[in-house]
């Protein structure tokens, strides 16, 4: 049984309420999903909180997962990335409402990732960076802004001076090229 088939099976068992399968799914995927959260949020404690919230979402939505020939990790990564970006946007709104108070608090916490997260992030980062270099620099910048920095499509369209639909096209095509690159 392949690793992907095993993860699909664990998700299916989670949908049926199997707690042991949920534990196994967590053990098999949490390091990678934590790395994604840490990269987006750039704060270890917040990434840990986000990871727990993500697995609650996975538990409650496992029945929605559909086997479609794609990697089940894509589904889990999408949930993680979207949740982390939502937290980042929420944090930015809170910071703008409360001035610099949150920045002072953030400086007190040790945001340095641990060795496991650093190893995961370094490996994934090298692969992704290699593929990003194959994109035009403005497209790569837009991808970084949208998927790593949590910028909205409208913010990116304004920054690059293109219509909103053009930005959506840039990002969609860039993601397709990245996907091709990462599957080589």
OpenMM code with the backbone's topology and positions (N, CA, C; nanometers):
from openmm import Vec3, app, unit

residues = "UNK UNK UNK UNK UNK UNK UNK UNK UNK UNK UNK UNK UNK UNK UNK UNK UNK UNK UNK UNK UNK UNK UNK UNK UNK UNK UNK UNK UNK UNK UNK UNK UNK UNK UNK UNK UNK UNK UNK UNK UNK UNK UNK UNK UNK UNK UNK UNK UNK UNK UNK UNK UNK UNK UNK UNK UNK UNK UNK UNK UNK UNK UNK UNK UNK UNK UNK UNK UNK UNK UNK UNK UNK UNK UNK UNK UNK UNK UNK UNK UNK UNK UNK UNK UNK UNK UNK UNK UNK UNK UNK UNK UNK UNK UNK UNK UNK UNK UNK UNK UNK UNK UNK UNK UNK UNK UNK UNK UNK UNK UNK UNK UNK UNK UNK UNK UNK UNK UNK UNK UNK UNK UNK UNK UNK UNK UNK UNK UNK UNK UNK UNK UNK UNK UNK UNK UNK UNK UNK UNK UNK UNK UNK UNK UNK UNK UNK UNK UNK UNK UNK UNK UNK UNK UNK UNK UNK UNK UNK UNK UNK UNK UNK UNK UNK UNK UNK UNK UNK UNK UNK UNK UNK UNK UNK UNK UNK UNK UNK UNK UNK UNK UNK UNK".split()
positions = [
    Vec3(0.0859, -0.1173, 0.0000),
    Vec3(0.0000, 0.0000, 0.0000),
    Vec3(0.0904, 0.1235, 0.0000),
    Vec3(0.0614, 0.2162, -0.0878),
    Vec3(0.1424, 0.3370, -0.0969),
    Vec3(0.1109, 0.4311, 0.0189),
    Vec3(0.2025, 0.5222, 0.0428),
    Vec3(0.1864, 0.6213, 0.1507),
    Vec3(0.0601, 0.7048, 0.1281),
    Vec3(0.0350, 0.7432, 0.0012),
    Vec3(-0.0824, 0.8246, -0.0288),
    Vec3(-0.2110, 0.7468, -0.0055),
    Vec3(-0.2122, 0.6214, -0.0436),
    Vec3(-0.3292, 0.5370, -0.0210),
    Vec3(-0.3521, 0.5187, 0.1290),
    Vec3(-0.2431, 0.5053, 0.2030),
    Vec3(-0.2534, 0.4900, 0.3479),
    Vec3(-0.3172, 0.6149, 0.4099),
    Vec3(-0.2735, 0.7335, 0.3660),
    Vec3(-0.3289, 0.8589, 0.4202),
    Vec3(-0.4755, 0.8726, 0.3806),
    Vec3(-0.5095, 0.8360, 0.2572),
    Vec3(-0.6506, 0.8389, 0.2155),
    Vec3(-0.7338, 0.7466, 0.3034),
    Vec3(-0.6810, 0.6295, 0.3341),
    Vec3(-0.7518, 0.5354, 0.4212),
    Vec3(-0.7712, 0.5911, 0.5616),
    Vec3(-0.6694, 0.6579, 0.6130),
    Vec3(-0.6801, 0.7181, 0.7461),
    Vec3(-0.7864, 0.8276, 0.7476),
    Vec3(-0.7907, 0.9091, 0.6412),
    Vec3(-0.8926, 1.0143, 0.6328),
    Vec3(-1.0321, 0.9516, 0.6289),
    Vec3(-1.0464, 0.8456, 0.5511),
    Vec3(-1.1763, 0.7777, 0.5411),
    Vec3(-1.2181, 0.7207, 0.6772),
    Vec3(-1.1239, 0.6639, 0.7499),
    Vec3(-1.1559, 0.6091, 0.8820),
    Vec3(-1.1889, 0.7204, 0.9809),
    Vec3(-1.1228, 0.8368, 0.9664),
    Vec3(-1.1556, 0.9522, 1.0513),
    Vec3(-1.3002, 0.9951, 1.0272),
    Vec3(-1.3421, 0.9895, 0.9022),
    Vec3(-1.4792, 1.0281, 0.8684),
    Vec3(-1.5803, 0.9387, 0.9401),
    Vec3(-1.5376, 0.8169, 0.9732),
    Vec3(-1.6247, 0.7228, 1.0438),
    Vec3(-1.6099, 0.7338, 1.1953),
    Vec3(-1.5253, 0.8299, 1.2408),
    Vec3(-1.5091, 0.8520, 1.3843),
    Vec3(-1.4007, 0.7675, 1.4490),
    Vec3(-1.3100, 0.7124, 1.3705),
    Vec3(-1.2030, 0.6266, 1.4224),
    Vec3(-1.0922, 0.7131, 1.4823),
    Vec3(-1.0842, 0.7162, 1.6147),
    Vec3(-0.9856, 0.8010, 1.6833),
    Vec3(-0.8425, 0.7502, 1.6631),
    Vec3(-0.8255, 0.6197, 1.6552),
    Vec3(-0.6914, 0.5642, 1.6319),
    Vec3(-0.6393, 0.6075, 1.4950),
    Vec3(-0.7268, 0.6083, 1.3955),
    Vec3(-0.6878, 0.6524, 1.2613),
    Vec3(-0.6519, 0.8006, 1.2642),
    Vec3(-0.7261, 0.8771, 1.3440),
    Vec3(-0.6978, 1.0205, 1.3555),
    Vec3(-0.5584, 1.0412, 1.4155),
    Vec3(-0.5264, 0.9646, 1.5181),
    Vec3(-0.3929, 0.9734, 1.5784),
    Vec3(-0.2838, 0.9370, 1.4788),
    Vec3(-0.3084, 0.8325, 1.4007),
    Vec3(-0.2106, 0.7908, 1.3001),
    Vec3(-0.1965, 0.8971, 1.1907),
    Vec3(-0.3087, 0.9581, 1.1523),
    Vec3(-0.3048, 1.0656, 1.0514),
    Vec3(-0.2236, 1.1831, 1.1046),
    Vec3(-0.2466, 1.2174, 1.2300),
    Vec3(-0.1711, 1.3273, 1.2922),
    Vec3(-0.0217, 1.2953, 1.2917),
    Vec3(0.0142, 1.1750, 1.3331),
    Vec3(0.1557, 1.1359, 1.3380),
    Vec3(0.2199, 1.1395, 1.1996),
    Vec3(0.1441, 1.1006, 1.0983),
    Vec3(0.1986, 1.0924, 0.9625),
    Vec3(0.2098, 1.2278, 0.8937),
    Vec3(0.1286, 1.3257, 0.9339),
    Vec3(0.1214, 1.4501, 0.8557),
    Vec3(0.1503, 1.5773, 0.9340),
    Vec3(0.1539, 1.5715, 1.0652),
    Vec3(0.1619, 1.6950, 1.1440),
    Vec3(0.2918, 1.7724, 1.1230),
    Vec3(0.4039, 1.7044, 1.1023),
    Vec3(0.5313, 1.7769, 1.0841),
    Vec3(0.5247, 1.8660, 0.9602),
    Vec3(0.4723, 1.8117, 0.8522),
    Vec3(0.4640, 1.8895, 0.7283),
    Vec3(0.3647, 2.0057, 0.7437),
    Vec3(0.2497, 1.9798, 0.8023),
    Vec3(0.1499, 2.0844, 0.8182),
    Vec3(0.1974, 2.1912, 0.9164),
    Vec3(0.2723, 2.1507, 1.0186),
    Vec3(0.3286, 2.2485, 1.1119),
    Vec3(0.4274, 2.3388, 1.0392),
    Vec3(0.5093, 2.2814, 0.9521),
    Vec3(0.6042, 2.3606, 0.8748),
    Vec3(0.5351, 2.4669, 0.7903),
    Vec3(0.4220, 2.4304, 0.7333),
    Vec3(0.3449, 2.5257, 0.6526),
    Vec3(0.2916, 2.6380, 0.7410),
    Vec3(0.2343, 2.6013, 0.8540),
    Vec3(0.1810, 2.7026, 0.9470),
    Vec3(0.2913, 2.7956, 0.9948),
    Vec3(0.4044, 2.7390, 1.0288),
    Vec3(0.5159, 2.8189, 1.0787),
    Vec3(0.5663, 2.9146, 0.9715),
    Vec3(0.5715, 2.8669, 0.8501),
    Vec3(0.6201, 2.9517, 0.7403),
    Vec3(0.5258, 3.0702, 0.7183),
    Vec3(0.3970, 3.0465, 0.7201),
    Vec3(0.3003, 3.1541, 0.6961),
    Vec3(0.2928, 3.2481, 0.8153),
    Vec3(0.2866, 3.1922, 0.9364),
    Vec3(0.2627, 3.2741, 1.0560),
    Vec3(0.3905, 3.3317, 1.1166),
    Vec3(0.5035, 3.2675, 1.0928),
    Vec3(0.6327, 3.3137, 1.1435),
    Vec3(0.6303, 3.3331, 1.2956),
    Vec3(0.5582, 3.2442, 1.3634),
    Vec3(0.5490, 3.2494, 1.5092),
    Vec3(0.5179, 3.1080, 1.5563),
    Vec3(0.6118, 3.0484, 1.6287),
    Vec3(0.5996, 2.9078, 1.6674),
    Vec3(0.4736, 2.8799, 1.7492),
    Vec3(0.4471, 2.9617, 1.8507),
    Vec3(0.3308, 2.9378, 1.9366),
    Vec3(0.2014, 2.9486, 1.8567),
    Vec3(0.1928, 3.0479, 1.7703),
    Vec3(0.0720, 3.0642, 1.6895),
    Vec3(0.0579, 2.9496, 1.5894),
    Vec3(0.1702, 2.9030, 1.5352),
    Vec3(0.1664, 2.7901, 1.4415),
    Vec3(0.1191, 2.6635, 1.5127),
    Vec3(0.1626, 2.6443, 1.6385),
    Vec3(0.1171, 2.5278, 1.7148),
    Vec3(-0.0330, 2.5350, 1.7400),
    Vec3(-0.0821, 2.6537, 1.7765),
    Vec3(-0.2266, 2.6711, 1.7966),
    Vec3(-0.3032, 2.6451, 1.6675),
    Vec3(-0.2509, 2.7007, 1.5589),
    Vec3(-0.3168, 2.6835, 1.4290),
    Vec3(-0.3220, 2.5358, 1.3909),
    Vec3(-0.2131, 2.4629, 1.4170),
    Vec3(-0.2086, 2.3210, 1.3824),
    Vec3(-0.3186, 2.2439, 1.4547),
    Vec3(-0.3390, 2.2742, 1.5823),
    Vec3(-0.4450, 2.2059, 1.6570),
    Vec3(-0.5825, 2.2382, 1.5974),
    Vec3(-0.6037, 2.3635, 1.5621),
    Vec3(-0.7314, 2.4030, 1.5013),
    Vec3(-0.7510, 2.3348, 1.3659),
    Vec3(-0.6431, 2.3173, 1.2923),
    Vec3(-0.6498, 2.2519, 1.1612),
    Vec3(-0.6944, 2.1074, 1.1773),
    Vec3(-0.6382, 2.0382, 1.2764),
    Vec3(-0.6774, 1.8984, 1.2939),
    Vec3(-0.8211, 1.8845, 1.3440),
    Vec3(-0.8704, 1.9841, 1.4159),
    Vec3(-1.0125, 1.9835, 1.4514),
    Vec3(-1.0956, 1.9939, 1.3231),
    Vec3(-1.0534, 2.0822, 1.2323),
    Vec3(-1.1235, 2.0957, 1.1035),
    Vec3(-1.1180, 1.9649, 1.0248),
    Vec3(-1.0005, 1.9022, 1.0226),
    Vec3(-0.9854, 1.7755, 0.9495),
    Vec3(-1.0787, 1.6708, 1.0084),
    Vec3(-1.0847, 1.6623, 1.1413),
    Vec3(-1.1718, 1.5646, 1.2068),
    Vec3(-1.3177, 1.5867, 1.1673),
    Vec3(-1.3603, 1.7130, 1.1700),
    Vec3(-1.5000, 1.7438, 1.1405),
    Vec3(-1.5332, 1.7357, 0.9910),
    Vec3(-1.4335, 1.7507, 0.9050),
    Vec3(-1.4592, 1.7553, 0.7604),
    Vec3(-1.4029, 1.6362, 0.6841),
    Vec3(-1.3556, 1.5349, 0.7542),
    Vec3(-1.2972, 1.4190, 0.6865),
    Vec3(-1.3966, 1.3544, 0.5895),
    Vec3(-1.5238, 1.3598, 0.6230),
    Vec3(-1.6259, 1.3018, 0.5344),
    Vec3(-1.6399, 1.3759, 0.4029),
    Vec3(-1.5887, 1.4978, 0.3957),
    Vec3(-1.5959, 1.5762, 0.2717),
    Vec3(-1.4825, 1.5442, 0.1755),
    Vec3(-1.3778, 1.4775, 0.2247),
    Vec3(-1.2650, 1.4454, 0.1375),
    Vec3(-1.3096, 1.3441, 0.0327),
    Vec3(-1.2758, 1.3724, -0.0913),
    Vec3(-1.3099, 1.2821, -0.2008),
    Vec3(-1.1820, 1.2352, -0.2679),
    Vec3(-1.1688, 1.1051, -0.2853),
    Vec3(-1.0540, 1.0505, -0.3573),
    Vec3(-1.0696, 1.0930, -0.5024),
    Vec3(-0.9700, 1.1663, -0.5531),
    Vec3(-0.9811, 1.2187, -0.6888),
    Vec3(-0.8557, 1.1962, -0.7707),
    Vec3(-0.7664, 1.1109, -0.7215),
    Vec3(-0.6444, 1.0836, -0.7948),
    Vec3(-0.5304, 1.1763, -0.7570),
    Vec3(-0.5623, 1.2852, -0.6883),
    Vec3(-0.4582, 1.3757, -0.6414),
    Vec3(-0.4125, 1.3308, -0.5042),
    Vec3(-0.3031, 1.3840, -0.4589),
    Vec3(-0.2505, 1.3478, -0.3287),
    Vec3(-0.3443, 1.3965, -0.2178),
    Vec3(-0.3721, 1.3119, -0.1191),
    Vec3(-0.4531, 1.3586, -0.0056),
    Vec3(-0.3793, 1.4680, 0.0729),
    Vec3(-0.2487, 1.4719, 0.0581),
    Vec3(-0.1711, 1.5787, 0.1231),
    Vec3(-0.2094, 1.7142, 0.0660),
    Vec3(-0.2482, 1.7184, -0.0605),
    Vec3(-0.2906, 1.8447, -0.1206),
    Vec3(-0.4107, 1.8997, -0.0443),
    Vec3(-0.5049, 1.8130, -0.0105),
    Vec3(-0.6236, 1.8534, 0.0645),
    Vec3(-0.5832, 1.9047, 0.2023),
    Vec3(-0.4977, 1.8300, 0.2717),
    Vec3(-0.4544, 1.8699, 0.4058),
    Vec3(-0.3725, 1.9992, 0.4016),
    Vec3(-0.2854, 2.0121, 0.3043),
    Vec3(-0.2021, 2.1324, 0.2915),
    Vec3(-0.2882, 2.2539, 0.2608),
    Vec3(-0.3895, 2.2363, 0.1761),
    Vec3(-0.4786, 2.3476, 0.1428),
    Vec3(-0.5529, 2.3959, 0.2671),
    Vec3(-0.6041, 2.3025, 0.3458),
    Vec3(-0.6719, 2.3392, 0.4707),
    Vec3(-0.5745, 2.4159, 0.5604),
    Vec3(-0.4538, 2.3658, 0.5727),
    Vec3(-0.3542, 2.4273, 0.6610),
    Vec3(-0.3152, 2.5663, 0.6141),
    Vec3(-0.2842, 2.5773, 0.4870),
    Vec3(-0.2408, 2.7061, 0.4329),
    Vec3(-0.3519, 2.8095, 0.4459),
    Vec3(-0.4739, 2.7720, 0.4101),
    Vec3(-0.5855, 2.8661, 0.4195),
    Vec3(-0.6115, 2.9082, 0.5639),
    Vec3(-0.6051, 2.8132, 0.6561),
    Vec3(-0.6280, 2.8457, 0.7968),
    Vec3(-0.5189, 2.9391, 0.8484),
    Vec3(-0.3938, 2.9102, 0.8143),
    Vec3(-0.2828, 2.9950, 0.8599),
    Vec3(-0.2945, 3.1356, 0.8017),
    Vec3(-0.3325, 3.1455, 0.6757),
    Vec3(-0.3492, 3.2771, 0.6128),
    Vec3(-0.4638, 3.3528, 0.6790),
    Vec3(-0.5728, 3.2831, 0.7103),
    Vec3(-0.6840, 3.3483, 0.7808),
    Vec3(-0.6379, 3.4017, 0.9165),
    Vec3(-0.5580, 3.3235, 0.9890),
    Vec3(-0.5058, 3.3697, 1.1187),
    Vec3(-0.4149, 3.4907, 1.1007),
    Vec3(-0.3318, 3.4870, 0.9958),
    Vec3(-0.2404, 3.5987, 0.9695),
    Vec3(-0.3186, 3.7258, 0.9386),
    Vec3(-0.4208, 3.7148, 0.8570),
    Vec3(-0.5032, 3.8315, 0.8238),
    Vec3(-0.5753, 3.8834, 0.9482),
    Vec3(-0.6237, 3.7927, 1.0299),
    Vec3(-0.6910, 3.8325, 1.1539),
    Vec3(-0.5932, 3.9046, 1.2461),
    Vec3(-0.4716, 3.8533, 1.2542),
    Vec3(-0.3688, 3.9179, 1.3368),
    Vec3(-0.3390, 4.0580, 1.2853),
    Vec3(-0.3292, 4.0726, 1.1543),
    Vec3(-0.3010, 4.2044, 1.0965),
    Vec3(-0.4133, 4.3035, 1.1266),
    Vec3(-0.5377, 4.2556, 1.1187),
    Vec3(-0.6509, 4.3439, 1.1517),
    Vec3(-0.6439, 4.3858, 1.2983),
    Vec3(-0.6152, 4.2917, 1.3860),
    Vec3(-0.6056, 4.3209, 1.5287),
    Vec3(-0.4923, 4.4190, 1.5556),
    Vec3(-0.3777, 4.3978, 1.4912),
    Vec3(-0.2638, 4.4881, 1.5106),
    Vec3(-0.2969, 4.6288, 1.4638),
    Vec3(-0.3669, 4.6391, 1.3517),
    Vec3(-0.3993, 4.7726, 1.3008),
    Vec3(-0.5016, 4.8422, 1.3903),
    Vec3(-0.5865, 4.7650, 1.4565),
    Vec3(-0.6862, 4.8232, 1.5471),
    Vec3(-0.6246, 4.8637, 1.6810),
    Vec3(-0.5197, 4.7929, 1.7218),
    Vec3(-0.4600, 4.8184, 1.8528),
    Vec3(-0.3215, 4.8807, 1.8429),
    Vec3(-0.2886, 4.9362, 1.7301),
    Vec3(-0.1586, 5.0009, 1.7149),
    Vec3(-0.0460, 4.9015, 1.7244),
    Vec3(0.0607, 4.9385, 1.7891),
    Vec3(0.1798, 4.8551, 1.7977),
    Vec3(0.1831, 4.7639, 1.9181),
    Vec3(0.0753, 4.7554, 1.9971),
    Vec3(0.0732, 4.6729, 2.1178),
    Vec3(0.1110, 4.5284, 2.0882),
    Vec3(0.0567, 4.4737, 1.9804),
    Vec3(0.0817, 4.3334, 1.9465),
    Vec3(0.2269, 4.3116, 1.9046),
    Vec3(0.2875, 4.4090, 1.8428),
    Vec3(0.4275, 4.3962, 1.8022),
    Vec3(0.5170, 4.3843, 1.9246),
    Vec3(0.4888, 4.4622, 2.0269),
    Vec3(0.5683, 4.4562, 2.1494),
    Vec3(0.5556, 4.3194, 2.2153),
    Vec3(0.4373, 4.2645, 2.2177),
    Vec3(0.4153, 4.1323, 2.2761),
    Vec3(0.4859, 4.0257, 2.1920),
    Vec3(0.4784, 4.0371, 2.0609),
    Vec3(0.5408, 3.9381, 1.9723),
    Vec3(0.6922, 3.9350, 1.9912),
    Vec3(0.7532, 4.0472, 2.0216),
    Vec3(0.8984, 4.0505, 2.0410),
    Vec3(0.9391, 3.9752, 2.1672),
    Vec3(0.8493, 3.9608, 2.2627),
    Vec3(0.8816, 3.8911, 2.3866),
    Vec3(0.8903, 3.7400, 2.3667),
    Vec3(0.8093, 3.6857, 2.2791),
    Vec3(0.8036, 3.5408, 2.2584),
    Vec3(0.9198, 3.4955, 2.1706),
    Vec3(0.9686, 3.3741, 2.1969),
    Vec3(1.0720, 3.3151, 2.1133),
    Vec3(1.0039, 3.2499, 1.9940),
    Vec3(1.0175, 3.3120, 1.8793),
    Vec3(0.9510, 3.2628, 1.7593),
    Vec3(1.0394, 3.1691, 1.6788),
    Vec3(1.1548, 3.1333, 1.7310),
    Vec3(1.2475, 3.0481, 1.6555),
    Vec3(1.1907, 2.9071, 1.6421),
    Vec3(1.1904, 2.8535, 1.5193),
    Vec3(1.1412, 2.7171, 1.4998),
    Vec3(1.2393, 2.6149, 1.5582),
    Vec3(1.1856, 2.4999, 1.5959),
    Vec3(1.2689, 2.3919, 1.6479),
    Vec3(1.3406, 2.3193, 1.5355),
    Vec3(1.4284, 2.2257, 1.5687),
    Vec3(1.5078, 2.1560, 1.4674),
    Vec3(1.4237, 2.0788, 1.3656),
    Vec3(1.3170, 2.0138, 1.4123),
    Vec3(1.2329, 1.9367, 1.3205),
    Vec3(1.1660, 2.0287, 1.2188),
    Vec3(1.1088, 2.1372, 1.2671),
    Vec3(1.0430, 2.2322, 1.1774),
    Vec3(1.1434, 2.2956, 1.0827),
    Vec3(1.2643, 2.3220, 1.1303),
    Vec3(1.3668, 2.3801, 1.0439),
    Vec3(1.4051, 2.2836, 0.9324),
    Vec3(1.4179, 2.1558, 0.9657),
    Vec3(1.4548, 2.0569, 0.8638),
    Vec3(1.3455, 2.0430, 0.7585),
    Vec3(1.2209, 2.0347, 0.8031),
    Vec3(1.1083, 2.0233, 0.7098),
    Vec3(1.1001, 2.1476, 0.6218),
    Vec3(1.1086, 2.2637, 0.6856),
    Vec3(1.0978, 2.3890, 0.6111),
    Vec3(1.2118, 2.4050, 0.5126),
    Vec3(1.3327, 2.3679, 0.5504),
    Vec3(1.4479, 2.3828, 0.4614),
    Vec3(1.4344, 2.2940, 0.3385),
    Vec3(1.3905, 2.1722, 0.3587),
    Vec3(1.3740, 2.0800, 0.2471),
    Vec3(1.2677, 2.1290, 0.1490),
    Vec3(1.1507, 2.1628, 0.2024),
    Vec3(1.0419, 2.2117, 0.1166),
    Vec3(1.0775, 2.3457, 0.0535),
    Vec3(1.1423, 2.4303, 0.1301),
    Vec3(1.1788, 2.5627, 0.0811),
    Vec3(1.2726, 2.5530, -0.0376),
    Vec3(1.3699, 2.4639, -0.0292),
    Vec3(1.4660, 2.4486, -0.1396),
    Vec3(1.3960, 2.4029, -0.2671),
    Vec3(1.3058, 2.3073, -0.2551),
    Vec3(1.2325, 2.2593, -0.3735),
    Vec3(1.1453, 2.3694, -0.4320),
    Vec3(1.0724, 2.4389, -0.3462),
    Vec3(0.9814, 2.5437, -0.3929),
    Vec3(1.0593, 2.6597, -0.4521),
    Vec3(1.1668, 2.7002, -0.3856),
    Vec3(1.2483, 2.8116, -0.4379),
    Vec3(1.3055, 2.7770, -0.5742),
    Vec3(1.3499, 2.6530, -0.5900),
    Vec3(1.4015, 2.6097, -0.7204),
    Vec3(1.2964, 2.6230, -0.8290),
    Vec3(1.1744, 2.5859, -0.7963),
    Vec3(1.0655, 2.5955, -0.8941),
    Vec3(1.0234, 2.7407, -0.9161),
    Vec3(1.0273, 2.8225, -0.8122),
    Vec3(0.9904, 2.9643, -0.8270),
    Vec3(1.0866, 3.0379, -0.9194),
    Vec3(1.2120, 2.9942, -0.9237),
    Vec3(1.3083, 3.0611, -1.0118),
    Vec3(1.2757, 3.0382, -1.1590),
    Vec3(1.1949, 2.9371, -1.1866),
    Vec3(1.1545, 2.9109, -1.3250),
    Vec3(1.0425, 3.0041, -1.3712),
    Vec3(0.9799, 3.0762, -1.2771),
    Vec3(0.8737, 3.1720, -1.3102),
    Vec3(0.9341, 3.3091, -1.3373),
    Vec3(0.8621, 3.3939, -1.4108),
    Vec3(0.9020, 3.5338, -1.4251),
    Vec3(0.9045, 3.5946, -1.2856),
    Vec3(0.9922, 3.6918, -1.2633),
    Vec3(1.0103, 3.7461, -1.1280),
    Vec3(0.8822, 3.8073, -1.0719),
    Vec3(0.8018, 3.8750, -1.1557),
    Vec3(0.6784, 3.9337, -1.1042),
    Vec3(0.5773, 3.8258, -1.0665),
    Vec3(0.5736, 3.7180, -1.1430),
    Vec3(0.4821, 3.6076, -1.1106),
    Vec3(0.5256, 3.5397, -0.9809),
    Vec3(0.6562, 3.5167, -0.9681),
    Vec3(0.7080, 3.4549, -0.8456),
    Vec3(0.6798, 3.5439, -0.7247),
    Vec3(0.6962, 3.6743, -0.7412),
    Vec3(0.6670, 3.7675, -0.6323),
    Vec3(0.5208, 3.7650, -0.5932),
    Vec3(0.4338, 3.7548, -0.6928),
    Vec3(0.2900, 3.7483, -0.6653),
    Vec3(0.2546, 3.6191, -0.5909),
    Vec3(0.3144, 3.5082, -0.6317),
    Vec3(0.2898, 3.3799, -0.5640),
    Vec3(0.3362, 3.3883, -0.4185),
    Vec3(0.4558, 3.4438, -0.3972),
    Vec3(0.5062, 3.4585, -0.2595),
    Vec3(0.4116, 3.5461, -0.1776),
    Vec3(0.3655, 3.6560, -0.2370),
    Vec3(0.2765, 3.7467, -0.1660),
    Vec3(0.1452, 3.6799, -0.1280),
    Vec3(0.0864, 3.6071, -0.2229),
    Vec3(-0.0449, 3.5463, -0.1990),
    Vec3(-0.0374, 3.4264, -0.1057),
    Vec3(0.0612, 3.3390, -0.1258),
    Vec3(0.0588, 3.2112, -0.0558),
    Vec3(0.1552, 3.2025, 0.0618),
    Vec3(0.2477, 3.2951, 0.0730),
    Vec3(0.3379, 3.2936, 0.1880),
    Vec3(0.3158, 3.4129, 0.2799),
    Vec3(0.2783, 3.5267, 0.2227),
    Vec3(0.2609, 3.6470, 0.3041),
    Vec3(0.1140, 3.6769, 0.3321),
    Vec3(0.0218, 3.6036, 0.2689),
    Vec3(-0.1201, 3.6219, 0.2977),
    Vec3(-0.1814, 3.7462, 0.2368),
    Vec3(-0.1177, 3.8024, 0.1342),
    Vec3(-0.1743, 3.9202, 0.0696),
    Vec3(-0.2949, 3.8796, -0.0148),
    Vec3(-0.3914, 3.9679, -0.0248),
    Vec3(-0.5103, 3.9394, -0.1051),
    Vec3(-0.4797, 3.9623, -0.2522),
    Vec3(-0.5631, 3.9064, -0.3387),
    Vec3(-0.5470, 3.9261, -0.4824),
    Vec3(-0.5549, 4.0744, -0.5166),
    Vec3(-0.6450, 4.1463, -0.4494),
    Vec3(-0.6621, 4.2891, -0.4767),
    Vec3(-0.5354, 4.3662, -0.4398),
    Vec3(-0.4744, 4.3320, -0.3265),
    Vec3(-0.3496, 4.3981, -0.2861),
    Vec3(-0.2391, 4.3730, -0.3882),
    Vec3(-0.2301, 4.2490, -0.4342),
    Vec3(-0.1267, 4.2151, -0.5321),
    Vec3(-0.1520, 4.2836, -0.6663),
    Vec3(-0.2782, 4.2873, -0.7088),
    Vec3(-0.3114, 4.3534, -0.8357),
    Vec3(-0.2721, 4.5001, -0.8300),
    Vec3(-0.2972, 4.5619, -0.7161),
    Vec3(-0.2614, 4.7030, -0.7000),
    Vec3(-0.1094, 4.7202, -0.7016),
    Vec3(-0.0386, 4.6327, -0.6306),
    Vec3(0.1076, 4.6448, -0.6239),
    Vec3(0.1721, 4.6275, -0.7614),
    Vec3(0.1209, 4.5311, -0.8403),
    Vec3(0.1810, 4.5045, -0.9710),
    Vec3(0.1159, 4.5847, -1.0839),
    Vec3(0.0146, 4.6641, -1.0506),
    Vec3(-0.0484, 4.7516, -1.1495),
    Vec3(-0.1204, 4.6771, -1.2603),
    Vec3(-0.1883, 4.5683, -1.2234),
    Vec3(-0.2641, 4.4907, -1.3212),
    Vec3(-0.4082, 4.4762, -1.2717),
    Vec3(-0.5024, 4.4500, -1.3623),
    Vec3(-0.6401, 4.4261, -1.3186),
    Vec3(-0.6499, 4.3011, -1.2299),
    Vec3(-0.7517, 4.2974, -1.1464),
    Vec3(-0.7707, 4.1868, -1.0531),
    Vec3(-0.7775, 4.0521, -1.1246),
    Vec3(-0.8517, 4.0440, -1.2347),
    Vec3(-0.8631, 3.9172, -1.3072),
    Vec3(-0.7302, 3.8741, -1.3677),
    Vec3(-0.6487, 3.9700, -1.4061),
    Vec3(-0.5153, 3.9360, -1.4571),
    Vec3(-0.4318, 3.8737, -1.3460),
    Vec3(-0.4421, 3.9298, -1.2252),
    Vec3(-0.3680, 3.8739, -1.1115),
    Vec3(-0.4147, 3.7311, -1.0840),
    Vec3(-0.5437, 3.7085, -1.0895),
    Vec3(-0.5951, 3.5724, -1.0676),
    Vec3(-0.5389, 3.4761, -1.1719),
    Vec3(-0.5319, 3.5220, -1.2973),
    Vec3(-0.4768, 3.4394, -1.4047),
    Vec3(-0.3288, 3.4128, -1.3803),
    Vec3(-0.2543, 3.5156, -1.3421),
    Vec3(-0.1115, 3.4979, -1.3110),
    Vec3(-0.0935, 3.3892, -1.2057),
    Vec3(-0.1699, 3.4013, -1.0990),
    Vec3(-0.1532, 3.3069, -0.9884),
    Vec3(-0.1950, 3.1652, -1.0280),
    Vec3(-0.3069, 3.1533, -1.0984),
    Vec3(-0.3523, 3.0201, -1.1398),
    Vec3(-0.2494, 2.9537, -1.2305),
    Vec3(-0.2004, 3.0275, -1.3304),
    Vec3(-0.1018, 2.9706, -1.4228),
    Vec3(0.0312, 2.9418, -1.3520),
    Vec3(0.0693, 3.0299, -1.2616),
    Vec3(0.1939, 3.0091, -1.1869),
    Vec3(0.1846, 2.8848, -1.0998),
    Vec3(0.0701, 2.8641, -1.0353),
    Vec3(0.0521, 2.7438, -0.9532),
    Vec3(0.0555, 2.6171, -1.0376),
    Vec3(-0.0010, 2.6245, -1.1565),
    Vec3(0.0042, 2.5072, -1.2454),
    Vec3(0.1491, 2.4757, -1.2835),
    Vec3(0.2278, 2.5807, -1.3125),
    Vec3(0.3689, 2.5599, -1.3464),
    Vec3(0.4467, 2.5064, -1.2267),
    Vec3(0.4168, 2.5576, -1.1080),
    Vec3(0.4830, 2.5080, -0.9877),
    Vec3(0.4487, 2.3622, -0.9625),
    Vec3(0.3240, 2.3278, -0.9817),
    Vec3(0.2808, 2.1897, -0.9629),
    Vec3(0.3571, 2.0965, -1.0567),
    Vec3(0.3668, 2.1389, -1.1834),
    Vec3(0.4431, 2.0580, -1.2800),
    Vec3(0.5870, 2.0428, -1.2361),
    Vec3(0.6472, 2.1508, -1.1923),
    Vec3(0.7864, 2.1488, -1.1486),
    Vec3(0.8049, 2.0580, -1.0272),
    Vec3(0.7164, 2.0668, -0.9310),
    Vec3(0.7301, 1.9898, -0.8080),
    Vec3(0.7027, 1.8418, -0.8274),
    Vec3(0.6333, 1.8054, -0.9333),
    Vec3(0.6053, 1.6630, -0.9569),
    Vec3(0.7089, 1.5985, -1.0477),
    Vec3(0.8053, 1.6741, -1.0933),
    Vec3(0.9111, 1.6155, -1.1764),
    Vec3(1.0041, 1.5316, -1.0944),
] * unit.nanometer
topology = app.Topology()
chain = topology.addChain("A")
for resn in residues:
    res = topology.addResidue(resn, chain)
    for name in ("N", "CA", "C"):
        topology.addAtom(name, app.Element.getBySymbol(name[0]), res)
